[in-house]
Amino acid sequence: MALDFGACQAFQCHYLFFVSTAPLSVRTSFPFYAETARELQRLETALRKRDTIADRTDIIRALVHETPENAILARGILRDMEERSPANELGNVTEFAPVRLAPKDLEKLERVAERLKKIDLKVSRGTLVRGLIMAELPIEKLEAVIKSYWNKFPDGRALRWQAPKA
């Protein structure tokens, strides 16, 4: 009995094509109010004082990836209530922050938004992310979340900084 290597090679080419073309990240953006941008800046500064150099996209990626869906749901509901409160004077959206997220993390936000939609709450992905940012996590906990995320997905910039210089 002879093996049909032509079929195996065709399968390999087909498999490699779909695996190699699957996106590693998806570019999206989230609307931020001025207070959200200020909070992200505060978190960046506090992390830097603890010798953890994380920019705003690192913080957003880590929070979305490491936070369970139920916690995102709860933070999103609370943030939506705060933003809809008549006493809250948010003003207009001041920026749209571009972020590259893993497809699974973006799907997680979509699932949470769909769950909220089923109970007649129209909460956007942006509101969910703002809820995570404005959650007032202790800086030690945020640092642990970011380091956990980096252990799973090493940050190329951090690896370059640690590389020995020739």
C-alpha positions as a Markdown table, in Angstrom:
| # | Residue | x | y | z |
|---|---|---|---|---|
| 1 | Met | 0.0 | 0.0 | 0.0 |
| 2 | Ala | 1.5 | 3.3 | -1.1 |
| 3 | Leu | 1.0 | 6.5 | 0.7 |
| 4 | Asp | -0.3 | 9.4 | -1.3 |
| 5 | Phe | 2.2 | 12.2 | -0.5 |
| 6 | Gly | 0.5 | 14.5 | -2.9 |
| 7 | Ala | -2.6 | 14.6 | -0.7 |
| 8 | Cys | -0.5 | 15.1 | 2.4 |
| 9 | Gln | 1.4 | 18.0 | 0.8 |
| 10 | Ala | -1.8 | 19.6 | -0.3 |
| 11 | Phe | -3.2 | 19.3 | 3.2 |
| 12 | Gln | 0.0 | 20.8 | 4.6 |
| 13 | Cys | -0.1 | 23.7 | 2.2 |
| 14 | His | -3.8 | 24.3 | 2.9 |
| 15 | Tyr | -3.2 | 24.0 | 6.7 |
| 16 | Leu | -0.2 | 26.3 | 6.6 |
| 17 | Phe | -2.0 | 28.9 | 4.6 |
| 18 | Phe | -4.9 | 29.2 | 7.0 |
| 19 | Val | -2.7 | 29.0 | 10.1 |
| 20 | Ser | -0.3 | 31.6 | 8.8 |
| 21 | Thr | -3.0 | 34.0 | 7.6 |
| 22 | Ala | -4.9 | 34.0 | 10.9 |
| 23 | Pro | -4.5 | 37.4 | 12.4 |
| 24 | Leu | -2.4 | 37.6 | 15.6 |
| 25 | Ser | -4.1 | 40.8 | 16.6 |
| 26 | Val | -7.0 | 42.9 | 15.5 |
| 27 | Arg | -6.8 | 46.7 | 15.4 |
| 28 | Thr | -9.7 | 48.5 | 17.0 |
| 29 | Ser | -10.2 | 51.7 | 18.9 |
| 30 | Phe | -12.1 | 52.7 | 22.0 |
| 31 | Pro | -13.7 | 56.1 | 22.7 |
| 32 | Phe | -12.3 | 57.8 | 25.7 |
| 33 | Tyr | -13.5 | 60.8 | 27.7 |
| 34 | Ala | -10.9 | 63.1 | 29.2 |
| 35 | Glu | -11.2 | 61.4 | 32.6 |
| 36 | Thr | -10.4 | 58.0 | 31.1 |
| 37 | Ala | -7.2 | 59.4 | 29.4 |
| 38 | Arg | -6.2 | 61.0 | 32.7 |
| 39 | Glu | -6.7 | 57.7 | 34.6 |
| 40 | Leu | -4.6 | 55.8 | 32.0 |
| 41 | Gln | -1.9 | 58.4 | 32.4 |
| 42 | Arg | -2.0 | 58.1 | 36.2 |
| 43 | Leu | -1.8 | 54.3 | 35.9 |
| 44 | Glu | 1.2 | 54.5 | 33.5 |
| 45 | Thr | 3.0 | 56.9 | 35.9 |
| 46 | Ala | 2.3 | 54.8 | 39.0 |
| 47 | Leu | 3.6 | 51.7 | 37.2 |
| 48 | Arg | 6.7 | 53.5 | 36.0 |
| 49 | Lys | 7.4 | 54.5 | 39.7 |
| 50 | Arg | 7.4 | 50.7 | 40.4 |
| 51 | Asp | 9.8 | 50.1 | 37.5 |
| 52 | Thr | 7.1 | 48.5 | 35.3 |
| 53 | Ile | 7.2 | 50.2 | 32.0 |
| 54 | Ala | 3.8 | 49.7 | 30.5 |
| 55 | Asp | 2.1 | 52.0 | 28.0 |
| 56 | Arg | -1.6 | 52.5 | 27.7 |
| 57 | Thr | -2.0 | 49.8 | 25.2 |
| 58 | Asp | -0.3 | 47.3 | 27.4 |
| 59 | Ile | -2.6 | 48.3 | 30.3 |
| 60 | Ile | -5.7 | 47.9 | 28.1 |
| 61 | Arg | -4.6 | 44.6 | 26.6 |
| 62 | Ala | -3.7 | 43.1 | 30.0 |
| 63 | Leu | -6.9 | 44.2 | 31.6 |
| 64 | Val | -9.1 | 42.8 | 28.8 |
| 65 | His | -7.2 | 39.5 | 28.6 |
| 66 | Glu | -6.8 | 38.8 | 32.3 |
| 67 | Thr | -10.3 | 39.9 | 33.5 |
| 68 | Pro | -13.0 | 37.2 | 33.5 |
| 69 | Glu | -16.1 | 37.9 | 31.5 |
| 70 | Asn | -18.3 | 38.2 | 34.5 |
| 71 | Ala | -16.1 | 40.9 | 36.0 |
| 72 | Ile | -16.0 | 42.8 | 32.7 |
| 73 | Leu | -19.8 | 42.6 | 32.7 |
| 74 | Ala | -20.1 | 43.9 | 36.2 |
| 75 | Arg | -17.6 | 46.8 | 35.6 |
| 76 | Gly | -19.4 | 47.6 | 32.3 |
| 77 | Ile | -22.8 | 47.9 | 34.0 |
| 78 | Leu | -21.3 | 50.1 | 36.8 |
| 79 | Arg | -19.5 | 52.3 | 34.3 |
| 80 | Asp | -22.7 | 52.6 | 32.1 |
| 81 | Met | -24.7 | 53.7 | 35.2 |
| 82 | Glu | -22.0 | 56.3 | 36.1 |
| 83 | Glu | -21.8 | 57.6 | 32.6 |
| 84 | Arg | -25.6 | 57.9 | 32.3 |
| 85 | Ser | -26.0 | 59.6 | 35.6 |
| 86 | Pro | -27.3 | 63.2 | 35.3 |
| 87 | Ala | -24.8 | 64.4 | 37.9 |
| 88 | Asn | -21.9 | 63.1 | 35.7 |
| 89 | Glu | -20.5 | 65.8 | 33.4 |
| 90 | Leu | -18.3 | 63.8 | 31.1 |
| 91 | Gly | -18.4 | 66.2 | 28.1 |
| 92 | Asn | -17.6 | 64.8 | 24.7 |
| 93 | Val | -15.4 | 62.0 | 23.7 |
| 94 | Thr | -11.9 | 63.5 | 23.5 |
| 95 | Glu | -10.1 | 60.7 | 21.7 |
| 96 | Phe | -10.3 | 57.3 | 20.1 |
| 97 | Ala | -7.5 | 55.2 | 21.5 |
| 98 | Pro | -6.2 | 52.6 | 18.9 |
| 99 | Val | -5.3 | 49.2 | 20.3 |
| 100 | Arg | -4.3 | 45.9 | 18.9 |
| 101 | Leu | -6.1 | 43.1 | 20.7 |
| 102 | Ala | -5.9 | 39.3 | 20.3 |
| 103 | Pro | -9.0 | 38.1 | 18.3 |
| 104 | Lys | -10.1 | 36.1 | 21.3 |
| 105 | Asp | -10.0 | 39.1 | 23.6 |
| 106 | Leu | -12.1 | 41.2 | 21.1 |
| 107 | Glu | -14.5 | 38.3 | 20.9 |
| 108 | Lys | -14.7 | 38.3 | 24.8 |
| 109 | Leu | -15.8 | 42.0 | 24.7 |
| 110 | Glu | -18.3 | 41.2 | 22.0 |
| 111 | Arg | -19.8 | 38.3 | 24.1 |
| 112 | Val | -20.1 | 40.5 | 27.1 |
| 113 | Ala | -21.8 | 43.3 | 25.1 |
| 114 | Glu | -24.2 | 40.7 | 23.6 |
| 115 | Arg | -25.0 | 39.3 | 27.1 |
| 116 | Leu | -25.9 | 42.9 | 28.2 |
| 117 | Lys | -27.9 | 43.5 | 25.0 |
| 118 | Lys | -30.0 | 40.4 | 25.9 |
| 119 | Ile | -31.1 | 42.2 | 29.1 |
| 120 | Asp | -31.9 | 45.4 | 27.3 |
| 121 | Leu | -28.6 | 47.2 | 28.2 |
| 122 | Lys | -26.9 | 48.7 | 25.2 |
| 123 | Val | -23.3 | 48.8 | 26.5 |
| 124 | Ser | -20.6 | 49.3 | 24.0 |
| 125 | Arg | -17.1 | 47.7 | 24.0 |
| 126 | Gly | -15.8 | 51.2 | 24.7 |
| 127 | Thr | -17.9 | 51.4 | 27.9 |
| 128 | Leu | -16.6 | 47.9 | 28.9 |
| 129 | Val | -13.0 | 49.0 | 28.5 |
| 130 | Arg | -13.6 | 52.3 | 30.2 |
| 131 | Gly | -15.1 | 50.3 | 33.1 |
| 132 | Leu | -12.0 | 48.3 | 33.4 |
| 133 | Ile | -9.7 | 51.3 | 33.3 |
| 134 | Met | -11.8 | 53.3 | 35.8 |
| 135 | Ala | -12.1 | 50.3 | 38.2 |
| 136 | Glu | -9.6 | 51.8 | 40.7 |
| 137 | Leu | -7.5 | 48.7 | 41.0 |
| 138 | Pro | -4.7 | 48.9 | 43.5 |
| 139 | Ile | -1.5 | 49.5 | 41.6 |
| 140 | Glu | 0.1 | 46.3 | 43.0 |
| 141 | Lys | -2.8 | 44.3 | 41.6 |
| 142 | Leu | -2.6 | 46.1 | 38.2 |
| 143 | Glu | 1.1 | 45.4 | 38.1 |
| 144 | Ala | 0.5 | 41.7 | 38.8 |
| 145 | Val | -2.1 | 41.6 | 36.0 |
| 146 | Ile | 0.3 | 43.2 | 33.5 |
| 147 | Lys | 3.2 | 40.9 | 34.5 |
| 148 | Ser | 0.9 | 37.9 | 34.2 |
| 149 | Tyr | -0.1 | 39.0 | 30.7 |
| 150 | Trp | 3.5 | 39.5 | 29.7 |
| 151 | Asn | 4.4 | 36.0 | 31.0 |
| 152 | Lys | 1.8 | 34.6 | 28.6 |
| 153 | Phe | 2.6 | 37.1 | 25.7 |
| 154 | Pro | 6.1 | 38.4 | 26.0 |
| 155 | Asp | 6.3 | 42.0 | 25.0 |
| 156 | Gly | 8.8 | 42.4 | 22.2 |
| 157 | Arg | 9.9 | 45.8 | 23.4 |
| 158 | Ala | 10.7 | 44.5 | 26.8 |
| 159 | Leu | 12.7 | 41.7 | 25.3 |
| 160 | Arg | 14.7 | 44.1 | 23.2 |
| 161 | Trp | 15.4 | 46.3 | 26.3 |
| 162 | Gln | 16.8 | 43.2 | 28.1 |
| 163 | Ala | 18.9 | 42.0 | 25.2 |
| 164 | Pro | 22.6 | 42.2 | 25.7 |
| 165 | Lys | 24.3 | 44.9 | 23.7 |
| 166 | Ala | 27.1 | 44.0 | 21.5 |
